[in-house]
Amino acid sequence: MATAVQFRRGTTTQNNAFTGALGEISVDTTLDTIRVHDASTQGGFEITSNAAAQTLTNKSLTAPTITGTAVMATLDISGDVDVDGTLEADVITVAGVALATFVRDTVGTNMFSSNTETGITVTYDTSNDNVDLVIDAAQTGITSILATDLKIGEDDQTKIDFETADEIHFYAANAHQIKLVDGALVPVTDNDIDLGTSSLEFKDAFFDGTVTADAFAGPLTGNVTGNASGTAATVTGAAQSNITSLGTLTALTVDNLGIDGNTITANSGAVNITPAGGSAIVLDGAINVDAGVVTGATSITSTAFVGGLTGNVTGNASGTALTVTQAAQSAITSLGTLTTLTVDNVIINGSTIGHTGDTDLITVASGIVTVAGEVSLTTLDIGGTNVTSTAAEINLIDGGTARGTTAVATGDGILINDGGTMRMTNVDTVSTYFSSHNVGGGNIVTTGALNSGTITSGFGNIDTGSSTITTTGAVATGALTAGGILKTDDATDATSTTDGSLQTDGGLSVAKDVIAGNDVKLLSDGAIITMGANSEINLTHVHDTGITTNGELTSTVIRARKPIKTEFNASGAVTASLTAAESGATVLIHGTENNVINLPAAATTNPGLYYDFIVLTAVGGGTSTIVNIAGSGGQFVGALSLAGGTAANAVLDNAGDAFTFIASTVVGSRARITCLTDDGTDGVWQVESLASPIATID
């Protein structure tokens, strides 16, 4: 990045009151002059501008260049005088003789006393010292005009110019048109000069060589010896018997037949290929088509064949709708996978076997057959054992609803599921088992107070209706689901994560609003409150500093104390950095020592950060306070104003990454610095400054 050097500047009054450091330079904006300072003389020493009128006394000028008019009482030159222009004087003398008399005697007496010149008449008028030269219109005595840079023409816009050795240049209409060089008549500008016009043409042209043109307009008659080429060359003669071969054509049309690349297309009608008598059409060097018979083809593939295929088919015949029309196919011994098969009235379709009137009667799956209707059997054999039960007896096992009044007596049997096997036992055995176990049943509707025992995991649901389950101990449970309000009457305030009325060792998920009657405390130093379905906006706690957000805060009223930075308001020199969390702070400056304030490190989150700076103790004559941008490519852009001046004193500057309250800056000088852009490597910061003397950007 280029660096601009900007000196201290001010009006004549301000410069007169200013005492600069040794060797310091200031600019007088009133007189447009420069002053050099020695650290002690108020106002410094003025260096004049080249536009000012000055008096030189006892000064020696070596090879001076004077532009404009030099007015002198006396000019004494001991050497030669070279005047490139007009020399004007009231009286000029040569060797003590007035110049007018000297010229008259020299010219009139010695040069033009007799007129023997050819083609020119010379007259000397002694009454007014004029020499009249009249050149004859016809100059027959001139046999040559030779010069290194000769011009002949009407004026400097229309001429013949011999400006370049061994070349003749022609100008017309104030433009360099053509030039004659060794062996060529050449236009100066490509594609600019015409030979003749549409109305004024040359007659014949004779060339012993090659004529090259981008295009020829009009017919070319006569024989062309050699090649005729071009991007659109056309032979207009219909019959070209001498043409026996062509180069590679991109496309060819013969009558209605077009050939383009690998494609032959009939523009109308069909394409007829007729071989010579006794010959066949050969495709791909192997397939012969002769009188409608195709031989040599290993396979013929088509999306569809229209019409019948006659003759024997050797190999496989396939297709999505292949049909064998002959009813009896004794040679077919196997079939592939069929989507459906109908044999008389039986239909097999996928995993179902049915009848034409009930197509999904039987469903077949791996290891199981499902019948959607009735099975009519004479004998049912299961695993080699015949089933002898009647249908009515089997229906009783299936939960028949009919109830009888047969009394239960000793020795009566009961069907029991014995570990997965159905067995018969008697009622006496069942009675003995029940008497030795505490068993309740569905008929138990009330009990006394239960003071012992355990409800185990296999107990199932406990339904107390609208009654309350009360315990003074802890309830250990898995997931706890409440259909109503989950409430605790304990009124203890929470001071940590382990002493509140409602505690959880994990997170807390709430689908609805959260209302707290007292404080909400986030104990983590880096606590974050996120908002949005994608958690795109957050408020982040910065330890001992404040709260930051990655979004924008919008409010009709935001009231907060403006932070004040005081570390630079000390009598000793301070070098320190500002942080992003301190954005909006006012930085107080004590100018008795050199202070260096570094803006936050480059980051893409910096745009929008701003800081105010104010000088509370004047900057010393040999000290300064500098504000630096982090990184090597940062840049300040700003308007620097002089306190007490006018709007014309404002200076726009964008050439540096260091903003400086320079030496002698007075109390109350201030600046606001705002980050405009930051790509994570370099940033651009805006400066608005009001200071006296005016601040600088370097």
N, C-alpha and C positions, 0 to 999 in steps of 0.2 A: 504494500500500500504506500502511495506517495505521501510525503510528509511536508506540510506547509509550515513555514516559520512566520509567526505574526508578532510584531513588536508592539510595545505599549504605545497607545495613541491617545490624543486629547487635543483640545483647542489651544490657542496661543496662551490664553489666561491660565489654563490648567498646567501647561508645560512650564510657564514662568514660575509657578508655585511649587514645582516638583523638583526634588533633589534625588537624582538617580544614583544607582550603584556604580562603582568604578567600571568604566567601559560599557555601561548600559546605553542602549539606543532607544530614543522615543521619537514618535512621529507627530509633527504639528499639523493637524488636519485643517487649520485655518489658512496657513501659508504654504501647505504642501512642502514642508522642509523637514530635515532630519536634525536631531540634536544629539550630541554625544556628552555623556555625564562623567564626572570625576569623583562622585561620592561626597562632594563638599559644596560645589557651586550651585546655588539654586537656579533653575532654568537651564543649566548646562550650556553647551556651546553649539551654536546653530551652523549647520552646513547648508549653503544655499542650493537652490534648485537651478537646473540649466535654463529655466524660463525667466529667472530674475535678472534685472539690470544691475550690474556691479561695476565698481570703479577699480581698475588695476593700477597700482602705483609701484614703480620699480620692479616690475615682474618681467621675467623672460619667458617667452612662448616658443617652444620648439615644435616646428612643423604644425602650426595650428590650422584648423579648418573653420572658417567663419561663414556661417550661413546667414542670409539677411543683409542688412546694410551696416557697414562700419563707418562711423563718423569720427574723423581725426582732424586736428588743426594742422599738423604737419606729418608727412609720411616720408621717411628717409630710408631708401632701400639701397644697400651697397652691392647687391648681386643682380641677377637677372629677374625679370618680371614676366610671368606666364599668365596671360589673361584669357580664360576660356569663356568669352562673353563680350560684353560691351565695356570699353574704357572711355569714360566721360570726364572731361576736365575743361575748365574755363580756358586755360592756356597750357599747351604742351610744347616744350622746346627740345630741339635736337642739336647738341653741340653749341648751345647758345643761340640758335636760330629758331624762330617760331615755326612750329610744325607746318602751319598752313603755307608759309613762304617757302619752306624747304620742299614740300610736295609740289607746289606750283613750279618752282624752278626745275626740279628733277623731272617731273612728268612732262610739263609743257615744253621745256627746252630740249631735253635729251631723248625722251621716249617717243613723243608723237609730233616732232617737228616736221616729219614727212610721213605719208601714208602709203606704204608699199605692200600692205597685207593683201591676201587673196581671199575673197569670200566674206570679208568683213570690212566695214568702214568705221574709222576711228576719228572722233573730233574732240579737241580739247578747247573748252571755253574758259579763257583767262579772266573773264569778268566775274565768274562765280566758282571757278576751279572745278567745274564738272567735266568728266570724261564720258563722252557718249559713244557707245559701241553698238553698231547696227550690223547684224549677221544676215547675209544674203539667204533668201529662201532656198535657192538651189545651190547645193554644195557639190560641185563636180570634181573638186580637187581632192576630196577625202577618199582614199582607197582602202583604208582599214581603220577600225576602231577596236582596240585591244585594251582590256582592263580586267583586273582580277575579280571585280564585282560590278559588272556593267548591267544597267537596267535600261530598257527601251520600251516606251509605251505612252499611253494617254495620261495615266496617273499611276500611283502606287498600287491601285487595285486592278488595273488592266495593263499588263506589261509582259515583256519577255525578259527574264532575269537569268543572268549568268552567275548566280550566287554560289554554285558548287563547281569545282574544277571538273572539266571534261563532261559537263552536263548543261542542257538548255532547259529552263523551266518556264512554263506558260501559265499566266494568271488571267482570269476573267471573272467579272462579277465579284471581285474581292475574294476569290477562292483560288487555291492552287489546283490547277486542273490536270495537266499532263506534263511529262518531262521526257526529253530525248537523251538517252544514255547510250553507252557503248553497245550497239547491236540491238537496241530495243526502244520502241516508243511505248511508254508505260504510263497508265493512269496513276495519279497520286493516291487516290482512294479506291479500294476494291468495289466493283459493281456500281460505278458512279458515272462514267463517261459513255455516251452513245456515239456510234459511228453512223452519222446521218440521222434523219428523222423519218416519221411515217409519211411525211409529205415531200421531203427532200432527200432522195436516195442517191447513193453512189452508183456508178454504172457497173463496170466489170471489176472483179477482184481476182488477182492472180497471186497464188501462194505456192511457194516451193517448200513445202513442209506440212505440218499437221495443223488443222483447224480444230480447236477444242471449244465446245460451248456447253452450257448447262442444258440448252434446248435449241432446236431449230424450228422456227415458225414458217409454215408454208411448205410446199412440196420440194423435195430434192429430186431433180431430173438428171438423167444420165446414169452411167454405170458407176457403182461404188466398188472401188478396188480395195480389198481388205475387209475387215470385220465391221459390221454395223451393230452397235450395241447400245444399251440403254435400259432404264428400268421399265419403259413402256414402248419398246421398239415394235412397230407393226409393219408387216409386209402386206401391201394393199393388193398385189396381184393374186387372183384366186388360184391360178395354176402355178405351182412352184416345182417343176419337174427336177430341178437341179438339187433340191433339198432332199438328201438321202438319210439324214440322221438329225436328231434333236438332242439337246441337253436334257437334264432332269426337269420335268415340268411339275409344277405344284398341282395342276388340274388340267384336264383335257376334255373337250366336248366334241363329239362327232355325231352330227345330226341330233337324234334324241338320246344318245348314249353319253353319259358322263363318267369320267374316271377321275377319282380324287383320292390319293393315298392308296389304301388297300380296298377301296369301295368302288364298285361299278354300279351305277344307278341309271335306270331308264327314266327319262324326263316325262315320257308318256308311253302307255302301252306296256307290253311284256318284253322281257329280254329273251331272245331266241338265240340259242347256240347250236349251230348246225355244222357237224363235222363233214369232211369229204366222204364221198361214197365209199362204203366198206370200212370206214374208220369209226372210232368211238370217241366220246368225250372222256378225257382222263382228268380226275381230280386228285390233287396231292400226290401225283405219281403212282397211285395204287388203285384208286376206285374208278371203275369203267362204267360208263352209262352208254349202252348200245341198244338202240331200238326199244327203249323203255325198260331194259333189264339192267339192274345194278349188280355188279360183281366186284369182289375185292374189298368190300366194307366189312370190318370186323364187328361193328355195331352201328345201329342207326337209332339215335335218341331223339325223341320229340315230346313236346308237352302234350300232344294229342295226335292220334291218327284218325282221319275221317274216311269212312268206308271200310270195307272188309279187307282183312289180310288173308290171302289164299296161299296154299302151299304149306309145307312142313316148317315148323319153327324149331331150329336146333339151338338148344340152350334154354335159358330162363326167359319166361314171358312175365313182365311185371308191369305194375301200374296201379294208380289209386282206384280205378273203376274197371279192372280187368274182369271180363265175363266169358266163361266157357259155355258156348251155346249148345254143344252136344250133350244130351241127357245122360247117357251111359258113359262113364269114364273109368273103365276097368283098369287102366294103367296107373291111375292115381292111387298110391298106397299110403301117402301121408300128406298132411296139410300143415301149413305154418299156423301161427297164432291168428285165430279168427276173432273178429269183434263180436259176432253173433252167429248162431247156427240154429236153423229150424228143421226138425225132423217130424214130419206129419204135424201133430198138434203140440209137440213139445218144443219149447224155445229155450235155448241156452244163450244168455247174454251177460258177459262179464262174470260176476260172482253169483248170479241168480239163475235158478232153473224153474221154469213155470209152464203154464198151459196157455194156449191162445186166449183163454178167458181170464187167466190170473197169472201174469207174466213173472211176478216176483214171489211166488209161493214158497220157494226154498232158497235160502241164502247160505252160501258156502264160504266159510272163513277158515283160517289155519286152526285145525283141531276141533272145529265146532260146526254143526249144521243147525240152522235156525229155520223152523217151519212156521210160516205165517198163517197157516190154516189148521185143519185137523189131520191127524195121522190115524188111519184105520188099519188095526193089526189083528191078526188071529192070535198070535203069540208074541210076547215081548221078551226077548232074551238079552239080559245085561250081564256081560262078562261070563257067559256060559251058564248062567242061572236064569231059569224062567221066572218071570213075575207072575204070581198066582193071585195077587190081591185083585179085588174088584175095584172098579173105578170109584164106587162110593166110599170104600175104605181108604183109598188114596186121598180122596177129597177131604176126609176128616183130618189127615195129617196136614193138609194144605190150609187148615183153619176154617173148616166148615162152621157155619153159624147155627146150625140146628142143635138144640139142647134137649136131652132126655131126662128122665127121672129115675134112672137106674141107681139103686143104692150102692154105695161103696162098702164092700165087705172084705174081711180078711181073706187074703189070697188073690184079690183082684189085681190085675196087672196095670202097670203104667209104662208108657213108652218114654225112655230116657235117652238123651244124647250123651253117650259115654265117650268123651274125648274125641268126638267127631264121628263115632259109630253109633247108629241107632240100635238100642237094645231094649228088651222087655224086662221089667222088674215088678215086684208086687208092692202094694201099698204099705205093708208092714215094714219093709226095708226102708221106705221113705220116711215113715213115721219115726223110726229109730234114729235116723240121721237128723231130723229136725229137732228132736228132743235134746240132742247133745250140742246144739249151736244156738247162739243168740241171734235170732233172725227176725227182722221186722218185715212187714209187708205193706201193701197198699192200704190195708184196712186200719193201720196205725195212724191216727189223726192227731192224737195228743200224747204227751209224755210228761212226766214230772221233771223237776230240776235235774239236769245232768251235771254232776260235779266232778266227773272224771272221764277219761277216755280221750281219744284223738280222732279228729276228722281228717282222714288221709286223702291223698291225691285222687283216689278213685271214687270219692264220695259224690262228685258231680256238683250241681248248682245248689246254692242255698238261697231260698227266696223267703224273705221275712215280710213281704208285702210292704205296708207303710210303717212297720215297726222299726226300731233303731237297734243296730248292733253296737254294743258298748264295750270298750276295753280300756284299761289304764296302761296297758303295755304297748309295745310297738307292734305294728302289723307288717310282717314280712311277706311281700307279694311280688309277683312278676309285673307284667304290665297292668296298670290300674286304670280301668275305664269307668267313668262316671257319666250316667245319663243326665244328671242334673248339675247343680253347682257344687264344686269342690271347695270347701270352706274350712278355715281354721280360725278359732276364736282367740288364739294367743295374740296379745297386743305388743309383743316385744319388738323394739326397733332393731334392725340389722346393722351391726357395726363391722361385720366381716362376712365372708362367704360361708361361715359355719354356725352362726348364732341367730339367724332369722327364723321367723315362724314357719316359713316354707323354704326348704332347702333342697337343692339338687346337685349331685356331683358332676352332672353333665350340662349340656346346653338347655335352654328353655325356649320351646317353640310355641308361639301364640298366633292363632289365625285371625284374631280380631284385635280391637283396640286395646292398648295398655294404659290404665289410669293409675297413677300413684298419688296417694294423699300426702306424701312427704317427699324427702329428697330421693333422687336417683343418682347413685354413685358408681362411676366407672373407675376401678382401682388400678388398672394398668396404665403405666406412664405413656404407652403408645396406643391408648384406647381409640377406637374408630367407630363412629356411627355412620353406617352406610344406608343409602336410600335408593329406591328404584328396583324394578324387577331384575335388572342385571347388576345391581349394586354399583351403578355408574357414578353416583355422587356421594362424597363422604365428607365428614367432619373429623379431623384427626387432632388428638391432643398431643402437643409438643411439650415435653417435660420442662417445667419451670418457665415456660415462654408464653404459650397461648394456644389458640386453635387455628388450624389451617383447613382450607377446603380446596378440592380440585375442580370445583365449579364456581358459579357466581352467586353472591349473596344479594338479593333484591329485597328492599324494604322501604316503606315510606319514611320510617325514622329509625336510624341506628345511632344509639348514643353509647359512647365509650370514651374513656380517657385516652388522649393521644400520647403514645409512649415517647419519653424523652431520653435520648442517649447522651450521657454526661462524661463518658470516658475520655473524650477528646477535649473536654473543657478543663484541662489541668495545665499547670505551668510547665510540666515536662513534655518532651517530644513523645508522641504516641503513634505506633503503627499497629492497626488492627483491621479486622474485616467485619462488614455488616452481614447479617443473615437474612434469608427470605422471610423468616418469621417476624423480623423487625420492620417489615414494609409499613410505610406510613409514619415512621418515627421521625422526630425532629432531632437532628444531631447538632449539639452545641459545640462551638469551636473556640479554643483559646489559642491565639495566634502568636504567643511569645516564642514558641519553639516550632520546629518543622514537624508537621503532622502528615501521616500517610494513611488514607482511608481507602480500603479495598472493597469494591462492590461484591455481591455474592458470586460464587463460582458459576460458570456458564451452565445453564440447564434449560430444557425446553419449557419448564414451568415458570420461568422468570418473567415473561411479558406481563405487564401490569404492576410489577413491584415499583414502589416510589419512595423517595426519602427527601426530607427537607433539611437544608443546612443553613445555619445562621452564625455569624461571627459575633461573639459576645465580648471578646477582648481583642483589640486591634492587632493585625498581623505586623510583626516587627519589620524593620527596614531590611533585614537580611534573612528573613524566614518566609515560609510559604506553607500553605495547606493544600495537598494534592489528593484528588479522588481518582482512583484507577479502575479501569474495566479489567476483569479477569480474562486471561487468554491473550494470544498474540495478534488476533485479528479483529478485536472489538473496535467500536467506533462511536464517538459522541457526535450528535447533531444538535445544534442549539442556537438560541438567540442570546447574545451577550450584550447587556446594556450597562451604560455608565450611570451611576446614581447621580441625580441632580441635573442630568443632561436632558436632551430632547429626544424625540423618536428617531431623529436622524443619527443619533449616536449608536443605535443598535447595530450589532455585528452578527451576521450569520456565519457560522463556522461548522465544518464537518470533517476536519482533517486531523484527528488524533484520538488517542484512547486515555488521555490524562487531562482532567479539568483542574485548574489551579486558581486559588485565591492568592494572588501574588503579594510580594512584599508591600507593606504599608497599607494593606486593605483595611478600611475603616470599620468601626463597630456598626452593626446593622446590615452589612452586606449579606446577601442571601442567594440561595439557588435551590431549585427543585430538580431532581434527576429521576427520570422515569424510564423503565425498560420497555422498548417498543417491540423488538423481535429478538429471539435467541434460538439457534438451531442445536444447542447442546455443546457447541464448540466456541462460537463467537456470538456476541450480542451487540445490538444497536440501542444506545441510551439517549434519550432526549434531555437537553439541558435548557432551563429557563433561568437566567442569572441577572441579578441587579447588584452591582458592586462598584466601589470606588477605591482604587483605580479599577478599570474594567478587567474582569477575569479573562483567562486564556484557555484555549484547548490546544494541546500539543500531541 
